[in-house]
């Protein structure tokens, strides 16, 4: 294939699509650029069809540190497991692609997006969707394209929408909306927002759909250039798993039975009833038929369950668990669920139960991120765990899977707009949501549980956040929007639309859509029901936890913030860190000193305040008239040096150690003595002169000398005449003559 390049400008930014030069052995390839940010996207489709009852699509987003001119950290000095951002980007590419392939496609497909340059101005994630669409098309892979992805921001000041904002533009945006789909419908949505209204969000989605259509149109121009340079695009034939009419008819003859089996509010009961019915239907096929239709039978059994659930909703107006379309499952909410932890909350909706635990730490415990984005890290972290026991299954326990990372990121995004700033609350904050039981919408339960845990921990969030998952059924020409979907409605429905927010507005959204006929009216109805559902859930949360705890718990570290002169940082740290280590060892507190003189002290009980007092004492500059109780550290002929503050000595002159004349300082003071003093003066060099408070009388011998008595010798035989040997006879000296 000859090299083909298509350059174009849209919404104030320059883009490039290119193929025919790199990765020529891949099924399809496209180099996509925005500014200087460059991503190479390849697609490979296996030649043979896999014996699966699902579509085997794999999407990888491989970050390379050379894209930003850095060498990877660690001993191996090479990229290892993908970062959280890379995983989320791979999911972003996967979600619009997956439903665009034809039913029955069983050839394995691998999409690899590899950023070659990240210019630190333009993002590389959303353009990767366009690159994948173009690579699939030039490779002749059958799918409903072209597709594109865009990010929509909104200027805080002008309220104007921005398509694919730069990192700098994102900093001044109150919206981060990522959309993907075709020119006519949206199939994937992710959003974070600073509590914006449903109407504003709907307007942003409408604008985003128009932008997607514009990028799809540019792809068509690119494909025309490819055809002009290389002839018609390849047409590859792939065998699809086609429905078998006889299997369909025999399975769907049990529709009424399936409608009965699928009705139950209890997940386990319903699954058992459905599984038993499927097994009875399967048994009606002979062994030879089961071998012949080994793929068709399970596909039709799944379709039977799907349409039975959907017809039940549109025909009766009731769901399989007996709820109305806009009804939320029963709630159970409890704050302060665990002892000793810094904060906790249990949130249960139906058979989905999440326990969230909040941990507070020093700011230096923030998470550092090593990615190709110009983001150093974050101080608020949310981690979501979905162990196999929560669905009554066995499985491997280990590092989080893509789904867990995605759900955790959504709940984190939902709470981020209400997290207080470092100045308001100088803590690193981590919330872990443990899914104890799951029957759908566990990410929204994690959002609610996280709010409870943060409030219980005393984190002064701006407003509490709740969330709900919306669903959609389009069957027999009818459309029904569902509030608070459970697992079966997610798997067999047309949409999973999660919305989180406060009483003021939306903070996050996520949508996966299988339907192509979503209209603004359907979205408006979904927003209306989601708002009602969120407020209903929020009321229940506030009944259990009415307000944020006024103070953090005793088990949590108390963080005290100080600001010291930068020229005194060395005094607090000490030679080789001796001083600061001593304070930490003595008090049990943890101390973090920043270059600007900010000092963060964390400790439980009185430890933090004790450490703060000692640091304040080190940096304190004594002033005349201030009184201290100090300790004598050194004695000289002219006076004593008294430590009045850690590392600060003042001179108590010999004339000030007692009332009257003192011949020798040791007659009044010893090293280690405590003495009350007052600061007389501090000279330009910082030398401190002290006077003693409550001076004692000078020693008696010194006092008599003051009164005119005989001067006493400082020797042991003082008071004796020269030559007097205390009664002992002394040999007279001889006189020598010259």
Beta strands, then each sheet from edge to edge (+ up, - down):
strand 1: 4-10
strand 2: 13-19
strand 3: 28-34
strand 4: 37-49
strand 5: 57-62
strand 6: 107-117
strand 7: 148-155
strand 8: 161-163
strand 9: 173-181
strand 10: 186-196
strand 11: 331-335
strand 12: 343-349
strand 13: 352-361
strand 14: 367-368
strand 15: 377-378
strand 16: 380-385
strand 17: 428-437
strand 18: 466-475
strand 19: 478-483
strand 20: 495-501
strand 21: 506-513
strand 22: 558-563
strand 23: 590-593
strand 24: 598-603
strand 25: 627-636
strand 26: 639-645
strand 27: 648-653
strand 28: 658-659
strand 29: 674-682
strand 30: 688-692
strand 31: 696-697
sheet 1: 1+ 2- 3+ 4- 6+ 5+
sheet 2: 8+ 7- 9+ 10- 21+ 20- 18+ 19-
sheet 3: 11+ 12- 13+ 17- 16-
sheet 4: 14+ 15-
sheet 5: 22+ 24- 23+
sheet 6: 25+ 26- 27+ 30+ 29- 25+
sheet 7: 28+ 31+
end
